[in-house]
């Protein structure tokens, strides 16, 4: 049932006690409406929610009391002369253990920015001032103490709901729990969020249809609720959910918060019926505080300042309608029948709040919470390095197997292309003309197959998004991700190279021999792994997959021009193109290695031309063997992967993450 607002209200006193407005775990019937204005009174009953026992780790952790005072956030201007834009201005408030704080306001008011600020997730170009404390001190949150459910629901599209939560349980829960216990716990959390019927349905994404957007939101909540964090941030937890699902999810979260003493801060855009589940309200407009306090006090505050909630209207809709200036016409009418714009209403309410008893109450409660203190947070036991590595490798392997765009489409294209090349250059002989023909086959193969390696970038870009979210939440580190990605990709790369490569090698009749074939396959494998390593670096710098493909294609195009395909090395302009571009292009080492593999020990034109002479005419460096070329390629692949590692680490130093000091 929708909560009802009174038509008018009294002055009422303000309770300054710390527990004012605190709700218990099972919601009691509450009377909505206050004052002497003769408003309608309605008792709202809440259905019982199954109590959830806290985990041992959660039970031992101290309660979290989060306070913030005079928080201001500015964003750097778009141009060099542009002045910084003020997003939040002088925001103060608190969130107590066992309660749910709702941050509300119209679009663009700063809800998500405030949430990111409190969670330590402000992006680059953003700066903050003010004091944010946990239990009265600046403290580094240990693993498992806090969690953040993002608005965009970044999940692996190829996994089912059960698999997504189950793999996440293996990444977060300690090794002291058995596999069956982790599975049982994961399924229990899934049922809590009302996803029993969708357990075996794939999440879905770019290509395949999967669960709905609301179900994706609930899966995201499941993943972060596995460890029962003491402090939980929710960004638009009801977006994409219908009213029944929204109420079910938020009522369960409220029950867990009360039962386990969790502190929950949620940014909500359209609360609807779930508004009555919130304990406290932070109402923002234009980056300013319009109101902070209990939900019941908010109705009284608007009434006292000339904006009473009409009868039979949801209070949250009234609050948001009053301060929404997106359609800034004279549509707001106060109790004195004076029409005001939304901007004028915002100024009236914001100024009134700053000088009101509600603001004094907030300040007093912040002081109380700061003085409460508490024991330091301890790092919860989590999965070991090997357990995380195994879980990530399995999950990545499943994703690569199910995602057609990752390797299977390229495998089909490679097979068709190698078959076409093999039939066009079928059974090359040892005549004088065959020298150029063999060179053409090698050049085409090196250019085409390595260039096609960028085709898997969209799928990898999705993996990077999942990695960023899980990395910020402390599920695992960069090392585990790098190793697991390499291990899981190995069999698929091998299949993608060996079968098309064998077809090409057999049909064209290139130099036979076990060593030659092994080198041919190994070099192709390393080249494609190297290009994928380059694309990993690009994916970190440019997360948009379309821009990433363009940059990757352009970079390879530049490397091809000075890789020895179109001009001989000694003919390249020495500044830039030969030194250093020629020597840092992987195409140089790939094509020269292939040349050595193909021509050394061979004779052509009735034994009048030796392979060594051919290599000299191609200006191939003969001072080292082909295996050195292979080793250089492997080293370059490692260097690019280390670049990926370094960029992530540098970004962590610049961009605050969730576990940083608040």
HELIX and SHEET records of a PDB file:
HELIX    1   1 UNK A   56  UNK A   60  1                                   5    
HELIX    2   2 UNK A  111  UNK A  119  1                                   9    
HELIX    3   3 UNK A  161  UNK A  172  1                                  12    
HELIX    4   4 UNK A  179  UNK A  192  1                                  14    
HELIX    5   5 UNK A  196  UNK A  198  5                                   3    
HELIX    6   6 UNK A  213  UNK A  225  1                                  13    
HELIX    7   7 UNK A  243  UNK A  260  1                                  18    
HELIX    8   8 UNK A  272  UNK A  277  5                                   6    
HELIX    9   9 UNK A  295  UNK A  304  1                                  10    
HELIX   10  10 UNK A  315  UNK A  323  1                                   9    
HELIX   11  11 UNK A  342  UNK A  354  1                                  13    
HELIX   12  12 UNK A  357  UNK A  372  1                                  16    
HELIX   13  13 UNK A  385  UNK A  402  1                                  18    
HELIX   14  14 UNK A  404  UNK A  408  3                                   5    
HELIX   15  15 UNK A  409  UNK A  424  1                                  16    
HELIX   16  16 UNK A  433  UNK A  451  1                                  19    
HELIX   17  17 UNK A  452  UNK A  456  5                                   5    
HELIX   18  18 UNK A  457  UNK A  472  1                                  16    
HELIX   19  19 UNK A  478  UNK A  508  1                                  31    
HELIX   20  20 UNK A  514  UNK A  541  1                                  28    
HELIX   21  21 UNK A  545  UNK A  561  1                                  17    
HELIX   22  22 UNK A  569  UNK A  571  5                                   3    
HELIX   23  23 UNK A  581  UNK A  584  1                                   4    
HELIX   24  24 UNK A  586  UNK A  599  1                                  14    
HELIX   25  25 UNK A  611  UNK A  617  1                                   7    
HELIX   26  26 UNK A  626  UNK A  654  1                                  29    
SHEET    1   A 2 UNK A  30  UNK A  32  0                                        
SHEET    2   A 2 UNK A  42  UNK A  44 -1                                        
SHEET    1   B 3 UNK A  85  UNK A  95  0                                        
SHEET    2   B 3 UNK A  66  UNK A  75 -1                                        
SHEET    3   B 3 UNK A 126  UNK A 134 -1                                        
SHEET    1   C 6 UNK A 146  UNK A 149  0                                        
SHEET    2   C 6 UNK A 231  UNK A 235  1                                        
SHEET    3   C 6 UNK A 263  UNK A 268  1                                        
SHEET    4   C 6 UNK A 100  UNK A 104  1                                        
SHEET    5   C 6 UNK A 280  UNK A 285  1                                        
SHEET    6   C 6 UNK A 288  UNK A 294 -1                                        
SHEET    1   D 2 UNK A 332  UNK A 333  0                                        
SHEET    2   D 2 UNK A 339  UNK A 340 -1                                        
SHEET    1   E 2 UNK A 575  UNK A 576  0                                        
SHEET    2   E 2 UNK A 579  UNK A 580  1                                        
SHEET    1   F 2 UNK A 603  UNK A 604  0                                        
SHEET    2   F 2 UNK A 609  UNK A 610 -1                                        
END                                                                             
